[in-house]
Amino acid sequence: MIEVKDLPVPTDLRTVQRALISVYDKTGVVDFARRLSSLDIELLSTGGTARALRDAGLPVTDVSDLTGFPEILGGRVKTLHPYVHGALLARRNDEEDAAELSSHGISPIDLVVINLYPFADVVARPDVTLAEAIENIDIGGPTMIRAAAKNHFFVSVVTSPDDYNAVANALETADKQTDMELRSRLAKAAFTHTARYDAAVQKYFERVQESKADRLAINLDRAQDLRYGENPHQEAAVYGDMSSVFEQLHGKDLSFNNFLDLSAAVGLIDEFRDAAPTLAILKHTNPCGVATAESLVEAHGKAFATDRQSPFGGIVVVNRTLDLAAAKAINEVFTEIIIAPDYESEALTFLQGKKNRRLIKLLSSSNGFTQPDIRTVLDGVIVQERDRALPAAAELQRQCRVVTEREPTAEEWRDLDFAWRVAKHVKSNAIVYARDGATLGVGAGQMSRIDSSEIAVAKSKKSGLSLEGAALASDAFFPFADGLLAAAEVGASSVIQPGGSIRDDEVIAAANERGMAMVFTGNRHFRH
């Protein structure tokens, strides 16, 4: 059992007399150390950091001189010594601690400045070896960080160059002293730093051992606070490296719901990464209309024709540089967010005319995202692999199995491919009718697949679109033949679905009776 002493919690200013500096990333460290030295704070250091400070003309004591023991094992052991950790962990308001330090000739260390070996960067290299990865697991650094952070009542710990200026300013304005508020903030940052580091090591070993995580470590920095969550009474924030995924060119900050829509839009447009100009309109993460054409403005017209009502306040995403003609077409209906891999200068200037509209430049595809699909359930989370974008059309066709007497025509194959890519991004139960590279009707999120089909048909009729010769995509199998028969009644000529129902034979027979072509993908794409 650890002895817990009933000592008062100090909240006062603490003077810094000695600082230990040992950093891998030396950004700004010389200037910071120079400011410390100008305050007559004694500098202790190790290895390369000591050399850098000494080369800058600063007085530095090597930790090996402090401990009387040299660095050993090729630098693996430098600071693991009571002269270091006793100096960090001693409680300054404990007479027994003070007596022990005195009896062993240990002087306190009041400030620790440390950042760690770049483990995550090293293991991200495709050619990294296990031996190299292991050598980049920092031992002494995290130990000193944790010791100083634990004793933050008395010791300041700095793990980021971003904090150098704030700490130096505090010391310069308060006669070499730090207050409890600053030390507490630095301690929190320090424990976050070591937690992130340990999570990176854990993730690496799971990868090399191809094992499932026994403990889920989510290692993401807060990118920004959001005004509120899904509803105004819910607090929210977004975590992760958003700057590597998109750049916001215009408009107010994204909301919680905007991020959900943005994520859905990126996933959908990635299905058409190699296609002709493609445009999708989404609302509440569901596609209202999607179309591929010879130009984005033509694609917009076809996509908008699917559903002329829902796009108000929606999201538009394209797979090409957005030109002025398409921008003007989009502008005719209020659009919350526009997403494109780039914008022609004239189009960007035109769209910036509305100050509240968000303009997003997409920098990466969803297939490159590294985080798994994580959702909260009850008081925990469930985790799954991402449902990555589908392969190119030729490969997708090769993976499919024709189960009817009639093979799809070349035109039907193109429509089936298109409809399937869209259906994958419609909330289950999902039904999509498409023809000639455009959606004709979308039914989403119903309890019954028949209900979804009826909604899709109703939308097409409302928009004055014929379903004659259309392709039908269903995200999961038809449990009964009635869904397929309903599609045949409205004119659908081909069907794509996963298959796998115990009544597949009945569904196939119904398709043959109607002269329809049907293919099974073998893969379901539920989206809850």
Buried (B, 14 or more C-beta within 10 A) or exposed (E): EEEEEEEEEBEEBBBBBBBBBBBBEBEBBBEBBBBBBEBEBBBBBBBEBBEBBBEBEBEBBBBBEBBEBEBEEEEEBBBBBEBBBBBBBBBBBEEEBBEBBEEEEBBBBBBBBBBBBBBBEBBEEEEBEEEEBEBBBBBBBBBBBBBBBBBBBBBBBBBBBEBBEEBBEBBEEBEBBBBBEBBBEBBEBBBBBBEBBBBBBBBBBBEEEEEEEEEEBEBEEEBEEBEBBEEEEEEBEBEBEBEEBBEBBBBEEBBBBBBBBBBBBBBBBBBBBEBBBBBBBBBBBBBBBBBBBEBBBBBBBBBBBBBBEBBEEBBBBBBBBBBBBBBBBBBEBEBBBBBBBBBBEEBBEBBBEBEEBBBBBBBBBBEEBEEEEEEEEEEEEEBEEEBEBBEEBEEBBEBBEBBBEBEBEEBBBBBBBBBBBBBBBBBBBBBBBBBBBBBBBBBBBBEEBBBBBBBBBEBBEEBEBEBEBBBBBBBBBBBBBBBBBBBBEBBBBBBBBBBEBEBBEBBBBBBBEBEBBBBBBEBBBEBE
